[in-house]
């Protein structure tokens, strides 16, 4: 099973980018995505951007991840 998360591109430097979700930044590789720009959303797995998402879909995914995380934390 793989898990990929949506991140927003904050900076691009060659084939690397700084991406973020809720203020948490992470360096990722963007080798597989063409014509990527700052502000775009991507799905990231194992440190690689594997697909570009439109903003609406990315925000919906991020909200669902937050709901699941919040529910899990409430059950502890």
N, C-alpha and C positions, 0 to 999 in steps of 0.2 A: 504494500500500500504506500502511496506517496501522498505527501501533503504539500500543497503550494499555496502561497499567500499573496494577496495583492499588495503592492507597494507603489508609492508615487515617486517618480524620478525627481531628485532635488539638484543633482549636478551630474555632468557627463565629462569624462576625461578619457578619450580614446575608446577602448573596449571595456572600460570600467565605469561604473556610475555609483553615486551615493543615492540610496533610495530610503524612503521613510514610511512609517505607519505610526500614527498617534505620537509623533515626536521622537520615536526611536529610529535612529539611522543605522544603516548597514551598507557596507560596500558589496556590490554585486557585479557580475560579468554580464555584458549585453551583446555578446558575439552573435547570438541567434536572431536578434531583432534589428531590422533595417529601419531607417528614418525615424529614430527615436529622438524625442526632444524633452527638455525639462518641462515638468508638469504632466507628462504622460503617465499612465498607470500600466503596470506589468504584473504578470503572475510570476513569482519567483519560487524555484525549487532548487535546493542544494546550492544556493548562491548564484544561480543562473536565471536570468530573465528568459522565460520560455514562451511567453505569449503577451501581446499587447492587448489591453482591455479598454473599452470605452469608459468614460468617467462614471456614468450612471451604474453600469454593471459592477465596476470596482467598488463604488461606495456601498452598493447593496451587499456585496460579499463581505466588506469590512464590517458592516453593521451586523450581519449574521454571525461572523466570528466573535464579535464583541458580546452578542447575546449568549452564545454558547459558553464563552469564557466566564461571563458574569454568573450564569446558572451553575457552572461547575464550582466556582468559588463560594457561592451561597450554600452548596451542599457539604462543604468541608466542616 
